[in-house]
Amino acid sequence: MSFIKTTPGKACKIVSILNAEWVQKPHSLVKEAYALDGTIIAYTDVSGWFTANAYADVDTSGVEA
């Protein structure tokens, strides 16, 4: 799966829409969002915020995160 750089708000809104959960493993700089099926749909690290390319065009207007 490929990822695209996005804003923190866009990443969090997509995570909210898909009912995913953010997880950060101990001693890791990466925080990942997992969908209910275990797929990583977004992540953040020292480079920024990223979402799966498949969700980059999802309309997130009106979504609070």
mmCIF file of the N, C-alpha and C atoms, coordinates in Angstrom:
data_MODEL
# 
_entry.id   MODEL 
# 
loop_
_atom_site.group_PDB 
_atom_site.id 
_atom_site.type_symbol 
_atom_site.label_atom_id 
_atom_site.label_alt_id 
_atom_site.label_comp_id 
_atom_site.label_asym_id 
_atom_site.label_entity_id 
_atom_site.label_seq_id 
_atom_site.pdbx_PDB_ins_code 
_atom_site.Cartn_x 
_atom_site.Cartn_y 
_atom_site.Cartn_z 
_atom_site.occupancy 
_atom_site.B_iso_or_equiv 
_atom_site.pdbx_formal_charge 
_atom_site.auth_seq_id 
_atom_site.auth_comp_id 
_atom_site.auth_asym_id 
_atom_site.auth_atom_id 
_atom_site.pdbx_PDB_model_num 
ATOM 1   N N  . MET A 1 1  ? 0.848   -1.168 0.000  1.00 0.00 ? 1  MET A N  1 
ATOM 2   C CA . MET A 1 1  ? 0.000   0.000  0.000  1.00 0.00 ? 1  MET A CA 1 
ATOM 3   C C  . MET A 1 1  ? 0.895   1.233  0.000  1.00 0.00 ? 1  MET A C  1 
ATOM 4   N N  . SER A 1 2  ? 0.544   2.219  -0.786 1.00 0.00 ? 2  SER A N  1 
ATOM 5   C CA . SER A 1 2  ? 1.328   3.453  -0.825 1.00 0.00 ? 2  SER A CA 1 
ATOM 6   C C  . SER A 1 2  ? 0.630   4.535  -0.001 1.00 0.00 ? 2  SER A C  1 
ATOM 7   N N  . PHE A 1 3  ? 1.437   5.467  0.470  1.00 0.00 ? 3  PHE A N  1 
ATOM 8   C CA . PHE A 1 3  ? 0.934   6.540  1.321  1.00 0.00 ? 3  PHE A CA 1 
ATOM 9   C C  . PHE A 1 3  ? 1.282   7.887  0.716  1.00 0.00 ? 3  PHE A C  1 
ATOM 10  N N  . ILE A 1 4  ? 0.478   8.884  1.052  1.00 0.00 ? 4  ILE A N  1 
ATOM 11  C CA . ILE A 1 4  ? 0.685   10.238 0.558  1.00 0.00 ? 4  ILE A CA 1 
ATOM 12  C C  . ILE A 1 4  ? 0.719   11.188 1.756  1.00 0.00 ? 4  ILE A C  1 
ATOM 13  N N  . LYS A 1 5  ? 1.594   12.171 1.679  1.00 0.00 ? 5  LYS A N  1 
ATOM 14  C CA . LYS A 1 5  ? 1.712   13.145 2.759  1.00 0.00 ? 5  LYS A CA 1 
ATOM 15  C C  . LYS A 1 5  ? 0.466   14.019 2.792  1.00 0.00 ? 5  LYS A C  1 
ATOM 16  N N  . THR A 1 6  ? -0.022  14.306 3.988  1.00 0.00 ? 6  THR A N  1 
ATOM 17  C CA . THR A 1 6  ? -1.236  15.098 4.158  1.00 0.00 ? 6  THR A CA 1 
ATOM 18  C C  . THR A 1 6  ? -1.115  15.957 5.404  1.00 0.00 ? 6  THR A C  1 
ATOM 19  N N  . THR A 1 7  ? -2.183  16.614 5.782  1.00 0.00 ? 7  THR A N  1 
ATOM 20  C CA . THR A 1 7  ? -2.190  17.435 6.991  1.00 0.00 ? 7  THR A CA 1 
ATOM 21  C C  . THR A 1 7  ? -2.628  16.578 8.179  1.00 0.00 ? 7  THR A C  1 
ATOM 22  N N  . PRO A 1 8  ? -2.305  17.013 9.387  1.00 0.00 ? 8  PRO A N  1 
ATOM 23  C CA . PRO A 1 8  ? -2.773  16.277 10.566 1.00 0.00 ? 8  PRO A CA 1 
ATOM 24  C C  . PRO A 1 8  ? -4.302  16.169 10.596 1.00 0.00 ? 8  PRO A C  1 
ATOM 25  N N  . GLY A 1 9  ? -4.986  17.250 10.244 1.00 0.00 ? 9  GLY A N  1 
ATOM 26  C CA . GLY A 1 9  ? -6.445  17.244 10.263 1.00 0.00 ? 9  GLY A CA 1 
ATOM 27  C C  . GLY A 1 9  ? -7.035  16.245 9.289  1.00 0.00 ? 9  GLY A C  1 
ATOM 28  N N  . LYS A 1 10 ? -6.504  16.186 8.088  1.00 0.00 ? 10 LYS A N  1 
ATOM 29  C CA . LYS A 1 10 ? -7.003  15.251 7.070  1.00 0.00 ? 10 LYS A CA 1 
ATOM 30  C C  . LYS A 1 10 ? -6.774  13.815 7.521  1.00 0.00 ? 10 LYS A C  1 
ATOM 31  N N  . ALA A 1 11 ? -5.603  13.524 8.036  1.00 0.00 ? 11 ALA A N  1 
ATOM 32  C CA . ALA A 1 11 ? -5.304  12.169 8.504  1.00 0.00 ? 11 ALA A CA 1 
ATOM 33  C C  . ALA A 1 11 ? -6.251  11.766 9.632  1.00 0.00 ? 11 ALA A C  1 
ATOM 34  N N  . CYS A 1 12 ? -6.462  12.646 10.587 1.00 0.00 ? 12 CYS A N  1 
ATOM 35  C CA . CYS A 1 12 ? -7.333  12.334 11.719 1.00 0.00 ? 12 CYS A CA 1 
ATOM 36  C C  . CYS A 1 12 ? -8.785  12.182 11.293 1.00 0.00 ? 12 CYS A C  1 
ATOM 37  N N  . LYS A 1 13 ? -9.222  12.970 10.328 1.00 0.00 ? 13 LYS A N  1 
ATOM 38  C CA . LYS A 1 13 ? -10.597 12.854 9.839  1.00 0.00 ? 13 LYS A CA 1 
ATOM 39  C C  . LYS A 1 13 ? -10.821 11.537 9.110  1.00 0.00 ? 13 LYS A C  1 
ATOM 40  N N  . ILE A 1 14 ? -9.860  11.110 8.311  1.00 0.00 ? 14 ILE A N  1 
ATOM 41  C CA . ILE A 1 14 ? -9.977  9.827  7.622  1.00 0.00 ? 14 ILE A CA 1 
ATOM 42  C C  . ILE A 1 14 ? -10.013 8.688  8.636  1.00 0.00 ? 14 ILE A C  1 
ATOM 43  N N  . VAL A 1 15 ? -9.179  8.779  9.651  1.00 0.00 ? 15 VAL A N  1 
ATOM 44  C CA . VAL A 1 15 ? -9.173  7.776  10.717 1.00 0.00 ? 15 VAL A CA 1 
ATOM 45  C C  . VAL A 1 15 ? -10.539 7.744  11.406 1.00 0.00 ? 15 VAL A C  1 
ATOM 46  N N  . SER A 1 16 ? -11.110 8.899  11.639 1.00 0.00 ? 16 SER A N  1 
ATOM 47  C CA . SER A 1 16 ? -12.425 8.978  12.271 1.00 0.00 ? 16 SER A CA 1 
ATOM 48  C C  . SER A 1 16 ? -13.515 8.369  11.395 1.00 0.00 ? 16 SER A C  1 
ATOM 49  N N  . ILE A 1 17 ? -13.506 8.695  10.104 1.00 0.00 ? 17 ILE A N  1 
ATOM 50  C CA . ILE A 1 17 ? -14.498 8.162  9.176  1.00 0.00 ? 17 ILE A CA 1 
ATOM 51  C C  . ILE A 1 17 ? -14.458 6.636  9.146  1.00 0.00 ? 17 ILE A C  1 
ATOM 52  N N  . LEU A 1 18 ? -13.277 6.071  9.185  1.00 0.00 ? 18 LEU A N  1 
ATOM 53  C CA . LEU A 1 18 ? -13.107 4.620  9.071  1.00 0.00 ? 18 LEU A CA 1 
ATOM 54  C C  . LEU A 1 18 ? -13.118 3.899  10.424 1.00 0.00 ? 18 LEU A C  1 
ATOM 55  N N  . ASN A 1 19 ? -13.421 4.649  11.494 1.00 0.00 ? 19 ASN A N  1 
ATOM 56  C CA . ASN A 1 19 ? -13.458 4.075  12.847 1.00 0.00 ? 19 ASN A CA 1 
ATOM 57  C C  . ASN A 1 19 ? -12.172 3.341  13.199 1.00 0.00 ? 19 ASN A C  1 
ATOM 58  N N  . ALA A 1 20 ? -11.066 3.906  12.776 1.00 0.00 ? 20 ALA A N  1 
ATOM 59  C CA . ALA A 1 20 ? -9.760  3.310  13.059 1.00 0.00 ? 20 ALA A CA 1 
ATOM 60  C C  . ALA A 1 20 ? -9.256  3.821  14.416 1.00 0.00 ? 20 ALA A C  1 
ATOM 61  N N  . GLU A 1 21 ? -8.193  3.217  14.891 1.00 0.00 ? 21 GLU A N  1 
ATOM 62  C CA . GLU A 1 21 ? -7.590  3.619  16.160 1.00 0.00 ? 21 GLU A CA 1 
ATOM 63  C C  . GLU A 1 21 ? -6.114  3.895  15.972 1.00 0.00 ? 21 GLU A C  1 
ATOM 64  N N  . TRP A 1 22 ? -5.647  4.981  16.605 1.00 0.00 ? 22 TRP A N  1 
ATOM 65  C CA . TRP A 1 22 ? -4.227  5.302  16.591 1.00 0.00 ? 22 TRP A CA 1 
ATOM 66  C C  . TRP A 1 22 ? -3.512  4.434  17.613 1.00 0.00 ? 22 TRP A C  1 
ATOM 67  N N  . VAL A 1 23 ? -2.368  3.887  17.216 1.00 0.00 ? 23 VAL A N  1 
ATOM 68  C CA . VAL A 1 23 ? -1.570  3.041  18.095 1.00 0.00 ? 23 VAL A CA 1 
ATOM 69  C C  . VAL A 1 23 ? -0.110  3.472  17.978 1.00 0.00 ? 23 VAL A C  1 
ATOM 70  N N  . GLN A 1 24 ? 0.541   3.612  19.120 1.00 0.00 ? 24 GLN A N  1 
ATOM 71  C CA . GLN A 1 24 ? 1.979   3.892  19.126 1.00 0.00 ? 24 GLN A CA 1 
ATOM 72  C C  . GLN A 1 24 ? 2.654   2.855  20.002 1.00 0.00 ? 24 GLN A C  1 
ATOM 73  N N  . LYS A 1 25 ? 3.531   2.104  19.397 1.00 0.00 ? 25 LYS A N  1 
ATOM 74  C CA . LYS A 1 25 ? 4.230   1.061  20.132 1.00 0.00 ? 25 LYS A CA 1 
ATOM 75  C C  . LYS A 1 25 ? 5.310   1.688  21.007 1.00 0.00 ? 25 LYS A C  1 
ATOM 76  N N  . PRO A 1 26 ? 5.619   1.051  22.126 1.00 0.00 ? 26 PRO A N  1 
ATOM 77  C CA . PRO A 1 26 ? 6.652   1.581  23.014 1.00 0.00 ? 26 PRO A CA 1 
ATOM 78  C C  . PRO A 1 26 ? 7.977   1.794  22.275 1.00 0.00 ? 26 PRO A C  1 
ATOM 79  N N  . HIS A 1 27 ? 8.616   2.898  22.582 1.00 0.00 ? 27 HIS A N  1 
ATOM 80  C CA . HIS A 1 27 ? 9.936   3.243  22.036 1.00 0.00 ? 27 HIS A CA 1 
ATOM 81  C C  . HIS A 1 27 ? 9.923   3.487  20.529 1.00 0.00 ? 27 HIS A C  1 
ATOM 82  N N  . SER A 1 28 ? 8.757   3.793  19.967 1.00 0.00 ? 28 SER A N  1 
ATOM 83  C CA . SER A 1 28 ? 8.644   4.050  18.536 1.00 0.00 ? 28 SER A CA 1 
ATOM 84  C C  . SER A 1 28 ? 8.305   5.510  18.299 1.00 0.00 ? 28 SER A C  1 
ATOM 85  N N  . LEU A 1 29 ? 8.829   6.077  17.239 1.00 0.00 ? 29 LEU A N  1 
ATOM 86  C CA . LEU A 1 29 ? 8.506   7.447  16.861 1.00 0.00 ? 29 LEU A CA 1 
ATOM 87  C C  . LEU A 1 29 ? 7.307   7.491  15.908 1.00 0.00 ? 29 LEU A C  1 
ATOM 88  N N  . VAL A 1 30 ? 6.838   6.326  15.502 1.00 0.00 ? 30 VAL A N  1 
ATOM 89  C CA . VAL A 1 30 ? 5.745   6.225  14.544 1.00 0.00 ? 30 VAL A CA 1 
ATOM 90  C C  . VAL A 1 30 ? 4.445   5.910  15.271 1.00 0.00 ? 30 VAL A C  1 
ATOM 91  N N  . LYS A 1 31 ? 3.389   6.629  14.896 1.00 0.00 ? 31 LYS A N  1 
ATOM 92  C CA . LYS A 1 31 ? 2.046   6.368  15.396 1.00 0.00 ? 31 LYS A CA 1 
ATOM 93  C C  . LYS A 1 31 ? 1.214   5.955  14.189 1.00 0.00 ? 31 LYS A C  1 
ATOM 94  N N  . GLU A 1 32 ? 0.571   4.785  14.260 1.00 0.00 ? 32 GLU A N  1 
ATOM 95  C CA . GLU A 1 32 ? -0.161  4.251  13.124 1.00 0.00 ? 32 GLU A CA 1 
ATOM 96  C C  . GLU A 1 32 ? -1.641  4.126  13.456 1.00 0.00 ? 32 GLU A C  1 
ATOM 97  N N  . ALA A 1 33 ? -2.473  4.290  12.424 1.00 0.00 ? 33 ALA A N  1 
ATOM 98  C CA . ALA A 1 33 ? -3.917  4.109  12.579 1.00 0.00 ? 33 ALA A CA 1 
ATOM 99  C C  . ALA A 1 33 ? -4.314  2.826  11.870 1.00 0.00 ? 33 ALA A C  1 
ATOM 100 N N  . TYR A 1 34 ? -4.944  1.938  12.630 1.00 0.00 ? 34 TYR A N  1 
ATOM 101 C CA . TYR A 1 34 ? -5.353  0.646  12.102 1.00 0.00 ? 34 TYR A CA 1 
ATOM 102 C C  . TYR A 1 34 ? -6.861  0.603  11.919 1.00 0.00 ? 34 TYR A C  1 
ATOM 103 N N  . ALA A 1 35 ? -7.302  0.168  10.731 1.00 0.00 ? 35 ALA A N  1 
ATOM 104 C CA . ALA A 1 35 ? -8.721  -0.052 10.478 1.00 0.00 ? 35 ALA A CA 1 
ATOM 105 C C  . ALA A 1 35 ? -9.149  -1.322 11.218 1.00 0.00 ? 35 ALA A C  1 
ATOM 106 N N  . LEU A 1 36 ? -10.444 -1.571 11.245 1.00 0.00 ? 36 LEU A N  1 
ATOM 107 C CA . LEU A 1 36 ? -10.967 -2.731 11.955 1.00 0.00 ? 36 LEU A CA 1 
ATOM 108 C C  . LEU A 1 36 ? -10.425 -4.055 11.417 1.00 0.00 ? 36 LEU A C  1 
ATOM 109 N N  . ASP A 1 37 ? -10.049 -4.097 10.144 1.00 0.00 ? 37 ASP A N  1 
ATOM 110 C CA . ASP A 1 37 ? -9.500  -5.330 9.564  1.00 0.00 ? 37 ASP A CA 1 
ATOM 111 C C  . ASP A 1 37 ? -7.989  -5.454 9.752  1.00 0.00 ? 37 ASP A C  1 
ATOM 112 N N  . GLY A 1 38 ? -7.384  -4.505 10.464 1.00 0.00 ? 38 GLY A N  1 
ATOM 113 C CA . GLY A 1 38 ? -5.955  -4.556 10.746 1.00 0.00 ? 38 GLY A CA 1 
ATOM 114 C C  . GLY A 1 38 ? -5.075  -3.835 9.745  1.00 0.00 ? 38 GLY A C  1 
ATOM 115 N N  . THR A 1 39 ? -5.671  -3.235 8.730  1.00 0.00 ? 39 THR A N  1 
ATOM 116 C CA . THR A 1 39 ? -4.927  -2.509 7.713  1.00 0.00 ? 39 THR A CA 1 
ATOM 117 C C  . THR A 1 39 ? -4.478  -1.154 8.253  1.00 0.00 ? 39 THR A C  1 
ATOM 118 N N  . ILE A 1 40 ? -3.244  -0.769 7.972  1.00 0.00 ? 40 ILE A N  1 
ATOM 119 C CA . ILE A 1 40 ? -2.765  0.565  8.355  1.00 0.00 ? 40 ILE A CA 1 
ATOM 120 C C  . ILE A 1 40 ? -3.299  1.553  7.324  1.00 0.00 ? 40 ILE A C  1 
ATOM 121 N N  . ILE A 1 41 ? -4.048  2.546  7.791  1.00 0.00 ? 41 ILE A N  1 
ATOM 122 C CA . ILE A 1 41 ? -4.625  3.523  6.862  1.00 0.00 ? 41 ILE A CA 1 
ATOM 123 C C  . ILE A 1 41 ? -3.977  4.899  6.969  1.00 0.00 ? 41 ILE A C  1 
ATOM 124 N N  . ALA A 1 42 ? -3.256  5.126  8.052  1.00 0.00 ? 42 ALA A N  1 
ATOM 125 C CA . ALA A 1 42 ? -2.574  6.411  8.224  1.00 0.00 ? 42 ALA A CA 1 
ATOM 126 C C  . ALA A 1 42 ? -1.449  6.229  9.232  1.00 0.00 ? 42 ALA A C  1 
ATOM 127 N N  . TYR A 1 43 ? -0.498  7.149  9.155  1.00 0.00 ? 43 TYR A N  1 
ATOM 128 C CA . TYR A 1 43 ? 0.556   7.145  10.165 1.00 0.00 ? 43 TYR A CA 1 
ATOM 129 C C  . TYR A 1 43 ? 1.175   8.532  10.256 1.00 0.00 ? 43 TYR A C  1 
ATOM 130 N N  . THR A 1 44 ? 1.857   8.740  11.357 1.00 0.00 ? 44 THR A N  1 
ATOM 131 C CA . THR A 1 44 ? 2.620   9.964  11.542 1.00 0.00 ? 44 THR A CA 1 
ATOM 132 C C  . THR A 1 44 ? 3.985   9.587  12.113 1.00 0.00 ? 44 THR A C  1 
ATOM 133 N N  . ASP A 1 45 ? 4.986   10.312 11.664 1.00 0.00 ? 45 ASP A N  1 
ATOM 134 C CA . ASP A 1 45 ? 6.334   10.125 12.177 1.00 0.00 ? 45 ASP A CA 1 
ATOM 135 C C  . ASP A 1 45 ? 7.048   11.467 12.128 1.00 0.00 ? 45 ASP A C  1 
ATOM 136 N N  . VAL A 1 46 ? 8.348   11.461 12.279 1.00 0.00 ? 46 VAL A N  1 
ATOM 137 C CA . VAL A 1 46 ? 9.091   12.717 12.304 1.00 0.00 ? 46 VAL A CA 1 
ATOM 138 C C  . VAL A 1 46 ? 9.036   13.454 10.965 1.00 0.00 ? 46 VAL A C  1 
ATOM 139 N N  . SER A 1 47 ? 8.636   12.762 9.896  1.00 0.00 ? 47 SER A N  1 
ATOM 140 C CA . SER A 1 47 ? 8.551   13.380 8.574  1.00 0.00 ? 47 SER A CA 1 
ATOM 141 C C  . SER A 1 47 ? 7.219   14.068 8.308  1.00 0.00 ? 47 SER A C  1 
ATOM 142 N N  . GLY A 1 48 ? 6.196   13.759 9.103  1.00 0.00 ? 48 GLY A N  1 
ATOM 143 C CA . GLY A 1 48 ? 4.888   14.368 8.903  1.00 0.00 ? 48 GLY A CA 1 
ATOM 144 C C  . GLY A 1 48 ? 3.747   13.385 9.060  1.00 0.00 ? 48 GLY A C  1 
ATOM 145 N N  . TRP A 1 49 ? 2.612   13.722 8.446  1.00 0.00 ? 49 TRP A N  1 
ATOM 146 C CA . TRP A 1 49 ? 1.381   12.933 8.525  1.00 0.00 ? 49 TRP A CA 1 
ATOM 147 C C  . TRP A 1 49 ? 1.095   12.335 7.152  1.00 0.00 ? 49 TRP A C  1 
ATOM 148 N N  . PHE A 1 50 ? 0.671   11.081 7.124  1.00 0.00 ? 50 PHE A N  1 
ATOM 149 C CA . PHE A 1 50 ? 0.455   10.373 5.876  1.00 0.00 ? 50 PHE A CA 1 
ATOM 150 C C  . PHE A 1 50 ? -0.839  9.561  5.942  1.00 0.00 ? 50 PHE A C  1 
ATOM 151 N N  . THR A 1 51 ? -1.512  9.430  4.801  1.00 0.00 ? 51 THR A N  1 
ATOM 152 C CA . THR A 1 51 ? -2.674  8.553  4.696  1.00 0.00 ? 51 THR A CA 1 
ATOM 153 C C  . THR A 1 51 ? -2.464  7.628  3.512  1.00 0.00 ? 51 THR A C  1 
ATOM 154 N N  . ALA A 1 52 ? -3.153  6.512  3.555  1.00 0.00 ? 52 ALA A N  1 
ATOM 155 C CA . ALA A 1 52 ? -3.095  5.594  2.421  1.00 0.00 ? 52 ALA A CA 1 
ATOM 156 C C  . ALA A 1 52 ? -3.576  6.334  1.189  1.00 0.00 ? 52 ALA A C  1 
ATOM 157 N N  . ASN A 1 53 ? -2.877  6.163  0.106  1.00 0.00 ? 53 ASN A N  1 
ATOM 158 C CA . ASN A 1 53 ? -3.193  6.850  -1.136 1.00 0.00 ? 53 ASN A CA 1 
ATOM 159 C C  . ASN A 1 53 ? -4.646  6.628  -1.546 1.00 0.00 ? 53 ASN A C  1 
ATOM 160 N N  . ALA A 1 54 ? -5.197  5.462  -1.240 1.00 0.00 ? 54 ALA A N  1 
ATOM 161 C CA . ALA A 1 54 ? -6.576  5.143  -1.607 1.00 0.00 ? 54 ALA A CA 1 
ATOM 162 C C  . ALA A 1 54 ? -7.585  6.068  -0.928 1.00 0.00 ? 54 ALA A C  1 
ATOM 163 N N  . TYR A 1 55 ? -7.211  6.672  0.209  1.00 0.00 ? 55 TYR A N  1 
ATOM 164 C CA . TYR A 1 55 ? -8.135  7.537  0.950  1.00 0.00 ? 55 TYR A CA 1 
ATOM 165 C C  . TYR A 1 55 ? -7.825  9.022  0.783  1.00 0.00 ? 55 TYR A C  1 
ATOM 166 N N  . ALA A 1 56 ? -6.872  9.353  -0.037 1.00 0.00 ? 56 ALA A N  1 
ATOM 167 C CA . ALA A 1 56 ? -6.430  10.737 -0.176 1.00 0.00 ? 56 ALA A CA 1 
ATOM 168 C C  . ALA A 1 56 ? -7.524  11.660 -0.701 1.00 0.00 ? 56 ALA A C  1 
ATOM 169 N N  . ASP A 1 57 ? -8.431  11.144 -1.516 1.00 0.00 ? 57 ASP A N  1 
ATOM 170 C CA . ASP A 1 57 ? -9.473  11.977 -2.110 1.00 0.00 ? 57 ASP A CA 1 
ATOM 171 C C  . ASP A 1 57 ? -10.811 11.906 -1.368 1.00 0.00 ? 57 ASP A C  1 
ATOM 172 N N  . VAL A 1 58 ? -10.843 11.263 -0.220 1.00 0.00 ? 58 VAL A N  1 
ATOM 173 C CA . VAL A 1 58 ? -12.084 11.157 0.546  1.00 0.00 ? 58 VAL A CA 1 
ATOM 174 C C  . VAL A 1 58 ? -12.504 12.541 1.013  1.00 0.00 ? 58 VAL A C  1 
ATOM 175 N N  . ASP A 1 59 ? -13.785 12.873 0.832  1.00 0.00 ? 59 ASP A N  1 
ATOM 176 C CA . ASP A 1 59 ? -14.313 14.162 1.269  1.00 0.00 ? 59 ASP A CA 1 
ATOM 177 C C  . ASP A 1 59 ? -14.457 14.143 2.794  1.00 0.00 ? 59 ASP A C  1 
ATOM 178 N N  . THR A 1 60 ? -13.694 14.988 3.462  1.00 0.00 ? 60 THR A N  1 
ATOM 179 C CA . THR A 1 60 ? -13.730 15.034 4.928  1.00 0.00 ? 60 THR A CA 1 
ATOM 180 C C  . THR A 1 60 ? -14.384 16.306 5.449  1.00 0.00 ? 60 THR A C  1 
ATOM 181 N N  . SER A 1 61 ? -15.018 17.071 4.563  1.00 0.00 ? 61 SER A N  1 
ATOM 182 C CA . SER A 1 61 ? -15.682 18.283 5.019  1.00 0.00 ? 61 SER A CA 1 
ATOM 183 C C  . SER A 1 61 ? -16.831 17.907 5.953  1.00 0.00 ? 61 SER A C  1 
ATOM 184 N N  . GLY A 1 62 ? -16.939 18.632 7.023  1.00 0.00 ? 62 GLY A N  1 
ATOM 185 C CA . GLY A 1 62 ? -17.994 18.366 7.994  1.00 0.00 ? 62 GLY A CA 1 
ATOM 186 C C  . GLY A 1 62 ? -17.665 17.283 9.002  1.00 0.00 ? 62 GLY A C  1 
ATOM 187 N N  . VAL A 1 63 ? -16.487 16.694 8.907  1.00 0.00 ? 63 VAL A N  1 
ATOM 188 C CA . VAL A 1 63 ? -16.086 15.640 9.853  1.00 0.00 ? 63 VAL A CA 1 
ATOM 189 C C  . VAL A 1 63 ? -15.235 16.272 10.940 1.00 0.00 ? 63 VAL A C  1 
ATOM 190 N N  . GLU A 1 64 ? -15.584 15.984 12.174 1.00 0.00 ? 64 GLU A N  1 
ATOM 191 C CA . GLU A 1 64 ? -14.775 16.459 13.293 1.00 0.00 ? 64 GLU A CA 1 
ATOM 192 C C  . GLU A 1 64 ? -13.855 15.334 13.748 1.00 0.00 ? 64 GLU A C  1 
ATOM 193 N N  . ALA A 1 65 ? -12.645 15.711 14.063 1.00 0.00 ? 65 ALA A N  1 
ATOM 194 C CA . ALA A 1 65 ? -11.697 14.692 14.528 1.00 0.00 ? 65 ALA A CA 1 
ATOM 195 C C  . ALA A 1 65 ? -10.927 15.202 15.723 1.00 0.00 ? 65 ALA A C  1 
# 
